[in-house]
Amino acid sequence: MSAHTLLAEAGCHIQHDCAFPAPGLNSFDFKPIFSIGSFDFTKPMLLAIICMLLVVGFFWAAFNKPKLVPGKVQLIGEIGYTFVARSIAREVIGKKGDKYVPFLASIFFFVWFMNIMSIIPAAQFPPMSRFAFPVGLAALVFITYMYLTFKTHGFRGGVKNLVWIDGLPKPLVPLIVLLEFIQNVITRPFTLAVRLWANMFAGHMLIVMFSVATWYLLTPSLFAAVAGGSFALAIFMTAFELLIQFLQAYIFTLLASIYISGALEEGH
């Protein structure tokens, strides 16, 4: 449910002596657009598909027929791809990271586009604030991490890479092995998903809160000045979200590259 939907349903102002229609989890619930069997197709799913098509379509248009002197679309594509290659992949993984740049660039731009939907008119919702989307991406990164770990080191070496630290006193070995297992196998995918989800959830909630408050306080009385302050905060939070949306895409991709780097390196 977007901010403008909540405003339309609020139906009251402060001078009407009605309670403030505080947004809650209902801001993240959407009625199905249509259903296929028992599967309900909702607005967040539609936005996810649109973002996927935008990413694929943009890079297809940029690099389908590359030119020596790039046009505007190709130039923007090269800048974005180079940013991920130099600032993330090669910075973290090194030369081995070149082969993983397409994977990392896809993650970065998909997450960024999904986040930007929060401030796009008619969309006004970041799909990454629905936990299933960050979980799906975190699972993809985790599967890649595990696959590369065991592919690079074999089964025994992969297990050692995940849980073993050389040079430990024998009494500490069981405890450290357990802690390393929890960190590398359980905590990593969980925190990767929660970090992205929590930031998008909180950002969207704040924008909706100040937008609804502006409508609620907007009266001919003195509360109009307060409504103006709430509106200014809504604008400020929207601008601030632009930075957060980019940073969360960058951090998610950076952590993915760190996990890949750890999978390719020797054990501790």
N, C-alpha and C positions, 0 to 999 in steps of 0.2 A: 504494500500500500504506500503510495508516494505522498509527499507533503501536501500537494494540491488536493488530493483525495481527502486527507484528514481535514483540511481547511473547509472543504465543501460539506463534510459531514459534521463539523463542529457546530455550526448553526447558532452560535451565541457569542455575545461579547460580555465583558466584565460588568457593564452596567445592567445587564439582564439578570444579575445575581445567580448565574449558573456556574457550575464548577468548571475549572480549567480542564479542557479535554486533553490531558497529558498523553503524549504518544508512548506506546509501549511495544511489546512484541507484535501487536497487531500491525505495526508499520512494516513488518517483514513477511506478512502473510498475504498471499494473492489467490484470488479465485482462479480456477482453471480456465484457460482460454478455450481449450477443447480437450477432449479425452479420446484416447485410442485404447479400447478395451478398459482395463483397470488402471491404465497409465494416464495421469493428468498432466497436461502440458501447460505450464504457468509462464508468467512474464519473465522471471529470472532465467528460465530455460531458453526462452526466445532471445533474451539479451546475450546469453552465452553463445548461442548459435550465430547471432549477428556479429559478435566480436571475433569469433573464429573465422567467419567469412571475410571480415575486414582485414584481419592479419594475413590470411592466405591470399586474398585478392590484392592487397597492397604490395606484398613482396613478389607476387606473380607479375604484377604490372611493372614493378621496378626492375626485375632481373630476368624476365622472360626473353627479352631481346636486348641485352646490354650493349651499350655503345661506348666507344672510346671516349667521346665527349658526352658525359651523361646529361640527360634531360633533368627536369625538376624532380620528377618522381624517383628516378634512379638515384639522383644525388641524395635525396632524403633517405632513401633506402640504404644507400652506402654509409651514410653518416650513422644511422641507427645500428646497422650491422657492425660497423667498425667500433662503435661505442661498446657494444657487448663484447666484441672480440678482444679489444685492447684493455678496457677498464675492468673487465670481469674475468673472462676465460684465461687470457695470457698472463694477467696479473696474478691470478690465484693458482692456476694449473701449470702454467708455463707453455712451452711449445707443444706439449702433448694436448693442450686444450683446444688447438685449432679444429680438430675433428669433432669437437662437441659444441662448437659455436652455433651451428644451426639449431640444435636442441635448446641451448640456453637462450638464444635470441627469440625462439618461438615462445618459450616460457615468459620471458621478460615482456614482450609486446602483448601477449594474450592477457597476462595479469594486469598490465597497465591499461589496456583498452577496457577490460572488465571494470576496473576501478573508476575510470573516467565516466562511465555510464551514470555515476552518481550525480553529475552536474549537467548532463545532456538533457535539454527539454524533451518532454514526453517519456523519456526513460526514467530519469531522476531516481535511480536505484543502483547501488553497486552489487552485482551478483556475488562478489566475494564476501559479502556480509551474510550470505547463507552458507552454513558450515560445510555443506556437502561439496562445494566447489573447491575450497582450499584443501579439504581432505583428499579429494580426487587428485589434485596436482601434487600434494605431498606424497601420496601413494606412488605416483608415477616417478617422482624423484627418488623415493626410497627403493623402489624396485630396480631402477637404474643403478643406484649405489650398491645394492646387494649383488646384482648381476656382474658389475665390473669388479667388485671385490673378489668374488669366487672365480671369475674368468681370468683375472690377472694372477692370482696367487694359488689357485687350486682350492680344494675343500679344506685341507688342513691349514694351509697358509692363510686362507680367507678367515677361518675361525680365529687364528692367531692374530690377524690384523684387527679383528673386531674386539677381542677381549683381553689380549695378552700384552703385558708391559715387561720388558726385560729388566733384570737386575733387582727385582723386588725381594725383600726378605720373605722366606717361606711362610711364616705365619700370616703375612698380609695377602698372599696370593689369592685365597678364596674370596676375600672381601673385595679386592681390586677387580678380579675377574667378574664378579657379580655387578659391581658398579659400572664397569666398562660395558657390560652387556646391556644394562638398563639404559645407559647413555646413548650407545650407538644403535641399538635395535628398537628401543621403546620410546625414549625421550625425543630423539631427533625428529622422527616424522610427526610426533604429536606437537612439539613446539613450533615446527615449521608451519603447520596448518593453523594453529591457534594464533600465532603472531599476526598473520595476514588477516584472518577472520576478525579478531578482536579490534584491530585498528579500523577496518572498514565498517564494522558494526557500530563502534562508538562514534565515528565521524558522521555516519548517516543519522544516527540518533540525535546528535547535537544540532545538525542542520534542521532536521524536522522539528525539534523542540523549539528553536528560536523562530522558525517560520510560523508555527502554530501560535506561539506566544504573541507574535506581531499581529496576527489576525484577531486574537482574543482581546488584546489591549487597544486595538484600533477603534477609538470612539471619538466623538466630538469634544469630550471632556479633557481634563488634564492628562489622562492616561495616554493620549495620543503621543505625547513627548516620550513616554516610556516605550510605547510601541516603536517609535523611531529608533530608540536605542537597541531594542531587540532586533529590528530589521538590520541595523548596522552590524550587529554581532552575527546575524545570519550570513550577511555578505562576507564578513571577515572569515568566518568558519568555512565558507565555500572556497575562498581564495586559499586558505590554509590547507584545505583538503587537496587542492591541486598538488601541493608539495608532498603531502603524505601519500597520495596515490602513486606518485612517481617513486618515492623512497621505498614504499612497500614492495613495488615490483622489482626495484633494484636489490633490496635486501633478500627477497625470496630467491632471486636468481644468483646472487652472490653466495648464499648458503648452499644452493644446489651445486655450484661449482666447487665449494669447499668439500662437500661430500664426495664429489667425483674425484677431486684431488686426493683425498684420503683413501679412496678405493684403489687408486693407481700407485700409491706409495707403498714402501715396505712397512711392515709392522713396527710397533714401537721398539 
